[in-house]
Amino acid sequence: MEHDGVNSYWHESVTSTEVEHESLNSDIDVDIAIVGAGYSGLWTAYYIKKLQPDARVVVIESNNVGFGASGRNGGWCSGFLPMTLSEIEKQHNRLAAIEMCRQSFATIDEIEKTLKSENIDCDFHRGGTIHGATNAVQHTRVIEEVEELHSYGFSDNDSRMLTNEESRAKINIAGILAASYTPHCATIHPLKLVSGLAKVVERMGIKIYENSRVIEINPRLIKLKNSIVRAEVVIRATEGFTSQIKHHRRTLAPLYSYMVATEPLTKSQRDEIGWENRETYHDARNMIIYVQITHDGRIAFGGRGAPYHFGSRIEPAFDNHDEIHQRIISSMHEVFPVTKNLEVTHRWGGPLGVPRNWKPSVNFDRRSGLASLGGYVGDGVAATNLAARTLAHLIADDKHPLTNLAWVNQQSRKWEIEPLRYFGINGLLRLSNNMDKHECETGTVDKFRAKVLAQFI
Ligand SMILES: Cc1cc2nc3c(=O)[nH]c(=O)nc-3n(C[C@H](O)[C@H](O)[C@H](O)COP(=O)(O)OP(=O)(O)OC[C@H]3O[C@@H](n4cnc5c(N)ncnc54)[C@H](O)[C@@H]3O)c2cc1C
């Protein structure tokens, strides 16, 4: 299926029943205008309309629905956020940390329930996730992660260490020393989810405009090339592309994540790996990898750590990166030796939105009518739903408990100006990579590098 040149396995695996949306060429006046038709924008539209059925809501998209990360991600619908409980406690308090985590886990149920009630078929499968360790440092990290969760009152039902037999019975990973399991994760087909959501919000009476690039966002006013939009509330849901909007160059840094997908595994290859319940898999290296086995039995393997582009540039050419894709394929061969005999049929990538403090936030200023949600780093598939519900309740001003969550109105400070941003981010990425090499070779942590990294992430 043609989808603005994004060459992901997800795009190719759907038959096109896409509805095209007109672009915005005249001035309009609405109650709520949302910029960006990814999960953030569309879930927000959905929950606002549920709470305020009479509100006139529009979604304005520069390309087409799901063009961003929402149409091309790894399909991990995970209850984990890119911030630890202790980080949230340090910034707020213990109860705030527990509540944030509890709501985040419960979001997987909310998504599952809504997919059913709205008839969205996106291959949702709740297999949980396995966190593996292939060296001594990773082993300690996996244990500490489970222990941290338990120290905040969560139980084995939320996360637990697996015995070696249990781990092997679930999935056969080369060289695995230990692993933990959590049920708070599902796999989805990302593009089917975002397209399904768009259809639902349209049925609710929300207008979506495509090929309509917003140039500037101001209180109660959005500027496009040929038109303006006046709205009581203006919501920015532009994540990895935010740097392209006037005055937002330093709000979120676009970091690229890349993926590959293999041809479907044969029965004997599948038998060798096991993986009957299709859990998602990652290991505890610093430079994150993420894996799922798709509905039709392909391995979809992703990795972060690609270099940041000077000036927060985003270009279609950056969606592919030979060196990083090769690195991801090597990691895939390491983790699943059986994939050495499989053809890699698809390679793609896209930008994530990373705030200076690496923590997502939901922001609303009633006086100016400006709102935003995002900064999920690479963990936004489920978090967008929780962020959207949080924002919808903030706007409805209904004093809902979600409006007290720790991420409300916690916008990060801006990134440094260039060239500091370029050297800083790429320095951190190199540091993470070197730490992984050091940990793998020596089985020990380089305490100095770990300390430097902890200052920033
Ligand atoms: C390769 C990859 C793999 C990932 N894997 C996972 C995963 O497995 N699990 C997970 O939880 N997260 C993952 N993520 C992150 C996750 O996909 C995102 O956090 C999530 O999709 C963010 O949704 P969003 O709607 O906020 O942003 P996006 O989906 O990026 O949507 C933003 C939209 O805004 C539009 N837009 C931007 N600027 C303008 C403008 N000026 N005018 C109009 N429209 C504009 C864009 O075209 C885009 O459609 C991954 C990301 C990538 C790139």
PDBQT file of the ligand as one rigid body, heavy atoms in Angstrom, charges set to zero:
ROOT
HETATM    1  C1  LIG A 501      10.606   2.894  14.528  1.00  0.00    +0.000 C 
HETATM    2  C2  LIG A 501       9.838   3.186  15.782  1.00  0.00    +0.000 A 
HETATM    3  C3  LIG A 501       9.520   2.136  16.651  1.00  0.00    +0.000 A 
HETATM    4  C4  LIG A 501       8.788   2.383  17.818  1.00  0.00    +0.000 A 
HETATM    5  N1  LIG A 501       8.389   1.333  18.590  1.00  0.00    +0.000 NA
HETATM    6  C5  LIG A 501       7.591   1.546  19.661  1.00  0.00    +0.000 A 
HETATM    7  C6  LIG A 501       7.039   0.452  20.378  1.00  0.00    +0.000 A 
HETATM    8  O1  LIG A 501       7.197  -0.705  20.000  1.00  0.00    +0.000 OA
HETATM    9  N2  LIG A 501       6.299   0.728  21.490  1.00  0.00    +0.000 N 
HETATM   10  C7  LIG A 501       6.066   2.002  21.912  1.00  0.00    +0.000 A 
HETATM   11  O2  LIG A 501       5.413   2.192  22.935  1.00  0.00    +0.000 OA
HETATM   12  N3  LIG A 501       6.526   3.058  21.196  1.00  0.00    +0.000 NA
HETATM   13  C8  LIG A 501       7.249   2.860  20.082  1.00  0.00    +0.000 A 
HETATM   14  N4  LIG A 501       7.673   3.919  19.334  1.00  0.00    +0.000 N 
HETATM   15  C9  LIG A 501       7.222   5.251  19.722  1.00  0.00    +0.000 C 
HETATM   16  C10 LIG A 501       5.742   5.430  19.409  1.00  0.00    +0.000 C 
HETATM   17  O3  LIG A 501       5.454   4.981  18.116  1.00  0.00    +0.000 OA
HETATM   18  C11 LIG A 501       5.381   6.921  19.567  1.00  0.00    +0.000 C 
HETATM   19  O4  LIG A 501       5.704   7.325  20.873  1.00  0.00    +0.000 OA
HETATM   20  C12 LIG A 501       3.919   7.203  19.320  1.00  0.00    +0.000 C 
HETATM   21  O5  LIG A 501       3.477   6.648  18.117  1.00  0.00    +0.000 OA
HETATM   22  C13 LIG A 501       3.709   8.711  19.352  1.00  0.00    +0.000 C 
HETATM   23  O6  LIG A 501       2.447   9.010  18.812  1.00  0.00    +0.000 OA
HETATM   24  P1  LIG A 501       2.127  10.522  18.477  1.00  0.00    +0.000 P 
HETATM   25  O7  LIG A 501       0.768  10.561  17.922  1.00  0.00    +0.000 OA
HETATM   26  O8  LIG A 501       2.419  11.358  19.657  1.00  0.00    +0.000 OA
HETATM   27  O9  LIG A 501       3.212  10.927  17.378  1.00  0.00    +0.000 OA
HETATM   28  P2  LIG A 501       3.255  10.560  15.815  1.00  0.00    +0.000 P 
HETATM   29  O10 LIG A 501       2.680   9.244  15.545  1.00  0.00    +0.000 OA
HETATM   30  O11 LIG A 501       4.637  10.812  15.356  1.00  0.00    +0.000 OA
HETATM   31  O12 LIG A 501       2.251  11.599  15.187  1.00  0.00    +0.000 OA
HETATM   32  C14 LIG A 501       2.553  12.953  15.021  1.00  0.00    +0.000 C 
HETATM   33  C15 LIG A 501       1.791  13.400  13.788  1.00  0.00    +0.000 C 
HETATM   34  O13 LIG A 501       1.842  14.813  13.704  1.00  0.00    +0.000 OA
HETATM   35  C16 LIG A 501       1.982  15.169  12.346  1.00  0.00    +0.000 C 
HETATM   36  N5  LIG A 501       2.594  16.498  12.309  1.00  0.00    +0.000 N 
HETATM   37  C17 LIG A 501       3.819  16.834  12.739  1.00  0.00    +0.000 A 
HETATM   38  N6  LIG A 501       4.064  18.157  12.543  1.00  0.00    +0.000 NA
HETATM   39  C18 LIG A 501       2.946  18.661  11.982  1.00  0.00    +0.000 A 
HETATM   40  C19 LIG A 501       2.589  19.946  11.520  1.00  0.00    +0.000 A 
HETATM   41  N7  LIG A 501       3.438  20.953  11.590  1.00  0.00    +0.000 N 
HETATM   42  N8  LIG A 501       1.354  20.130  10.995  1.00  0.00    +0.000 NA
HETATM   43  C20 LIG A 501       0.464  19.111  10.933  1.00  0.00    +0.000 A 
HETATM   44  N9  LIG A 501       0.782  17.849  11.344  1.00  0.00    +0.000 NA
HETATM   45  C21 LIG A 501       1.997  17.602  11.847  1.00  0.00    +0.000 A 
HETATM   46  C22 LIG A 501       2.913  14.095  11.791  1.00  0.00    +0.000 C 
HETATM   47  O14 LIG A 501       2.853  13.997  10.383  1.00  0.00    +0.000 OA
HETATM   48  C23 LIG A 501       2.396  12.862  12.503  1.00  0.00    +0.000 C 
HETATM   49  O15 LIG A 501       1.424  12.168  11.767  1.00  0.00    +0.000 OA
HETATM   50  C24 LIG A 501       8.403   3.726  18.155  1.00  0.00    +0.000 A 
HETATM   51  C25 LIG A 501       8.726   4.758  17.289  1.00  0.00    +0.000 A 
HETATM   52  C26 LIG A 501       9.427   4.520  16.105  1.00  0.00    +0.000 A 
HETATM   53  C27 LIG A 501       9.756   5.639  15.198  1.00  0.00    +0.000 C 
ENDROOT
TORSDOF 0
